[in-house]
């Protein structure tokens, strides 16, 4: 395993991501079906900020979850969610009439001898937050489509948007199956992973654009081979970026939640944790294979593929084609690096 990792970091391993597109499409389809099933069967556990309700906060160091829940239910509440915080207990219920709110406060004070802080949240506020989040998402998608179409082409924009929707649905499915509460912090996490997922896709697309720009009728490599080697060339960058970013998020999600009661941060960290993993996967195994599928239908690249298939069907020819593709990618990378150095000197 160590040897494989070392070879991967030295660029000696060439993974055929594009050639296994049926595997990736099948895996993504399975994840999407499971996620959509979770959304249909379980739905999202919307927080009180979205559906409205009453929040009771108090201190009772010696109480248990069962005691707190039983006390609040006996006072008249039905939908009771009990959470521990750094400051004590946080109990969320459905919207209660004033008489039942007073009954809950009196019951908690009598049982645990603690003062109760009340917060009443209306569902209209959550609806406004959700509406603004949807508007922000639509504007973001339109801006991305416009940018990628101008900077690259519409087929790259389409592949990137499909990958983004793929990431959002799977992340929402994880929330549906896990039962994690969806709060405004969760929406922030969703919007954040959009940008993160897009970053990997843009890096890969930029390299693909660089190395496929000079593919002509006499080219020794197909668009598929050039794109796959461009993807391998950026693989380590994508993996390193994901690893560095996911470590602090994992610390908040697993260590902070279990040991320190991270509270609202866990809602944000789960979205980021799942989104970063799925985003890296989609940029490597969904966006690029989909782009190649679209591009190989163009007459220019279809003719190259047909010519090479007719003249280079042997193993040796395929090996030479792979070497040529890697050389093309290396030349493109060197050119890009030189251009960056020149800009820095200026």
GIBEL-V11692 format. One record per run of one state. SS is the DSSP state (H for helix, E for strand, C for the rest). FROM is the first residue (numbers start at 1). LEN is the number of residues. If there is no record, write none. Layout:
[[SS,FROM,LEN] [SS,FROM,LEN]]
//
This chain:
[[C,1,1] [H,2,8] [C,10,8] [H,18,24] [C,42,3] [E,45,2] [C,47,1] [H,48,4] [C,52,1] [E,53,6] [C,59,6] [H,65,10] [C,75,6] [E,81,5] [C,86,2] [E,88,6] [C,94,4] [H,98,15] [C,113,4] [E,117,5] [C,122,1] [H,123,29] [C,152,2] [H,154,25] [C,179,2] [E,181,2] [C,183,1] [H,184,29] [C,213,10] [H,223,11] [C,234,1] [H,235,26] [C,261,3] [H,264,32] [C,296,3] [H,299,13] [C,312,3] [H,315,31] [C,346,1]]
//
